[in-house]
Amino acid sequence: MDREESAALLDELVDYIESRPSYKHAWGDSEMILWDNWRMLHSVTGGPTDEVRIMRRTTIGGDYGLGRSLTYADAV
């Protein structure tokens, strides 16, 4: 794609994502959030630099056999 085509595609993707329902969490003490990476687009916003943020990854047993398997050829 040339620059104009890629910019148009990026604009379309951003418009689509921003038009979907969203959830913003107001953190409290000792809270945890879980999400499904196959079905959710997630991001983080900035927070106070003096607060500790701990992230842990968990995978449910058998999870890798579900969903789709992509190769490099599928992605290009």
Summary of the structure (lengths in Angstrom):
residues: 76
radius of gyration: 17.4
end to end distance: 11.9
largest distance: 48.0
contacts: 65
relative contact order: 0.06
helix: 32%
strand: 0%
